[in-house]
């Protein structure tokens, strides 16, 4: 059973940066597409970004394009979300999720993700 644990959240001023990590255990991560999602209070969960099994394909929500970068290190069984130029509207609980996928070079936050982490809070405020 794959287990995911997010870390790296916190309080940051507008314009600042954070790097979130999603550490996996229980199975090798290279069989899984990974997605990052977020949910703000009173709002629906939103797909932020995803990365294919070997990292050659990534996708981003329009709201974060050019500011966020997803990457993965399968040797470390870890996926990262580098968040730059943070805005107050980025405030949310951020979750990573995984889905086993047969194909290499594709990902989507619309996939049916099977495994979820517990989330990490990101607050952008002055």
C-alpha positions in Angstrom: 0.0 0.0 0.0 1.5 3.3 -1.1 1.6 6.0 1.6 2.2 9.7 0.9 3.4 12.4 3.4 3.5 16.0 2.4 5.8 18.6 4.1 7.1 22.1 3.5 4.0 24.1 4.1 4.0 27.2 6.2 3.3 31.0 6.4 5.0 33.1 3.7 4.6 36.7 2.6 3.2 37.6 -0.8 5.9 37.2 -3.4 7.7 34.6 -1.4 8.5 31.0 -2.1 8.0 27.6 -0.6 8.9 24.1 -1.7 6.5 21.3 -0.9 7.7 17.7 -0.7 5.7 14.5 -1.1 7.5 11.5 0.3 6.3 8.0 -0.6 6.7 4.7 1.2 5.4 1.2 0.7 6.1 1.0 -3.0 8.3 2.5 -5.7 7.0 5.8 -6.9 8.1 5.3 -10.5 5.0 3.3 -11.3 2.7 6.3 -10.4 1.6 9.5 -11.9 1.6 12.1 -9.2 -0.6 15.1 -8.8 -0.7 18.1 -6.5 -4.1 19.5 -5.4 -5.2 22.2 -3.1 -8.4 23.1 -1.2 -9.1 26.5 0.2 -11.8 27.1 2.9 -15.2 27.1 1.3 -13.9 26.1 -2.1 -13.8 22.9 -4.1 -10.5 21.0 -4.4 -8.5 22.2 -7.3 -5.9 20.3 -9.4 -2.7 22.3 -9.4 -0.1 20.2 -11.3 0.8 16.7 -12.3 3.9 14.8 -13.4 4.3 11.7 -15.4 6.0 8.6 -14.1 9.5 9.6 -15.1 9.0 13.3 -15.1 9.1 14.0 -18.8 5.6 15.4 -18.9 4.1 18.0 -16.6 0.9 20.0 -16.5 -0.2 23.0 -14.6 -3.4 24.9 -13.8 -3.6 28.2 -15.5 -3.6 30.0 -12.1 -0.1 28.7 -11.3 1.6 28.5 -14.7 5.0 30.2 -14.7 5.1 30.3 -10.9 5.0 26.7 -9.8 7.3 23.9 -10.9 6.7 20.2 -10.2 9.5 17.7 -10.3 10.3 14.2 -9.0 13.2 12.2 -7.8 12.2 8.6 -8.2 15.5 7.4 -6.6 14.4 9.3 -3.4 10.7 8.3 -3.9 9.8 12.0 -3.6 8.0 14.6 -5.6 8.4 18.3 -5.2 6.3 21.4 -5.9 8.4 24.6 -6.0 6.1 27.6 -5.5 7.4 31.0 -6.4 5.8 34.5 -6.5 3.1 33.3 -4.1 -0.1 35.2 -3.8 -2.8 35.3 -1.1 -5.1 33.3 -3.3 -2.6 30.4 -3.2 -3.6 29.9 0.5 -4.9 26.4 0.9 -4.2 22.9 2.1 -2.0 21.2 -0.5 -2.3 17.5 -1.1 -0.2 15.1 -3.2 -1.9 12.1 -4.7 -0.8 9.1 -6.8 -2.3 6.8 -9.3 -0.6 3.8 -10.9 -0.5 4.3 -14.6 0.7 2.1 -17.4 1.8 4.8 -19.8 5.0 6.8 -19.3 4.6 10.2 -20.8 1.3 11.5 -19.7 -0.4 12.9 -16.7 -3.6 14.8 -15.8 -5.1 16.0 -12.5 -8.4 14.5 -13.8 -7.2 11.0 -13.3 -8.8 8.9 -10.6 -6.1 9.2 -7.9 -6.0 6.3 -5.5 -3.7 7.4 -2.8 -3.7 10.7 -1.0 -1.5 12.4 1.6 -2.8 14.1 4.7 -2.1 17.6 3.4 0.1 20.5 4.3 -1.1 24.1 5.0 0.2 26.9 2.9 -0.7 30.4 4.0 0.3 33.5 2.0 -0.2 36.6 4.0 1.5 39.8 5.0 
